[in-house]
């Protein structure tokens, strides 16, 4: 994993674990990677890895079994989905709708554009 400069490393690692839960790589009540495993895998300070796990635990995504490790909490996938859906709406959908309104695009026109562009990775060029 290559870390981006625009976001703290511990947040990126926490999001990576969330991605694994969303993709069905990690399941409810399954053991999550340990601090030492994360530190070794990402070649980071164990404190940074611990901060990632702590963040997920505080968000109710992981829970701790004393002496055993961290595990995926019941309902974690739904919590992540709900949180990310809200972020998606705020960060992408609302700005898109504001711009669409400025351009005079109707909801039907937007829906048609989305269907047309789905699956295409091309970028509009001037």
N, C-alpha and C positions, 0 to 999 in steps of 0.2 A: 504494500500500500504506500502510495506517495502522499504525503501530507500536504495540504493546502495551507497557504499563509494566512488566509482570511478567517480561520477558525482555529480555536485552541485544539491541540493534539488530543487531549483527553476527551473532548466533545466528539471529535472525528472517530475515535476508537469506540466510544459509546454508541454512536450512530452505526458503526460497522456491526456491532453486536445486535443492535436493533434490526439492521438489514438481514442478518442471519435468522432472526426470529421471524421476520416477515416472509422470507423465502422458504421457510420450513426446514432450515438447516439445524436450528435449535428449537426444541419443543418444550412445552410446559413441564415443569418438574425435572427437566434435564439439566445436568451440571453445566454451568457456563465456564469459559476459560478462567483460570486463576490469575492473580496478579503476576506471578512469576511467568506463567505461560504467555500472557500478553506482553510482558516486558521483553521476553526472549524473542517472540514472534515479530514484534515491531521494532526491536532494538531501541527501547526507550527506558527511561528511569522507572523502576517499580512504583515510585510514588505517583507518577503520571498514570500508570495502569490502574493503581488503586483508586485514583480520583475518578476514573471512568466507571469502575464498578460501583463506587459509592454513589455516583450520580444516578446510575440505573437503579440502584437499591432505593434511593430517595424518591425516584419516580414510580416505584412500585413495579418495575419491570423484572427485577431480580430480588431474591430473598436469600438470606444467609442461613445455612445449617451449621451450627457451631461445630468446629473441628472437622468439617467435611468440605465446605466450600460454598460457592454461590450457585443458585439454581434459578431457572426461569420461572417466574411467578405465574399463577393461574390468571388468565385473561390478559397476559402481557401483549399478545399479538393485537388484540382489540384496542388496548391502550395506546400502543404505538401508532396504529392506523388512525385512531381518532386525533391524536396529537399532530401527526403529519398532515392529515386532511385539513385541519385548521390552519396550519402553516402554509400549505399549498394555496388555500383560498386567500389568505392574507397577502402572501408574497407574489402569487402569480395571477390568480383569477381576478381579484379586485383591480389590480393595475391594468390587466388586459381589458376588462370591461370599461374602465375609464377611457382608455385609448380607443376602444371600439366606438364608444359614444361620440368621442371627438371626431372620429372618421365617418360617423353616420352609418355604422354597420349595425344591422338589426341582429337580434338573437338567432334568427334563422340563417342569416348570412354567416354569422360566426360558426354556428354548428356545421354548416356546409364546408366552411374553410377547414375546420378541425378534422372532419371526416376525410376531406381531400388530402390533407397533409399527414394524416395518421399513417405511420409506416414509412414515410419519406424522411430522409435525414438531410435533404437538400435545403440550402438556405437561399432565400430570395436575394437576387443580385440586382443592382441598379443598372 
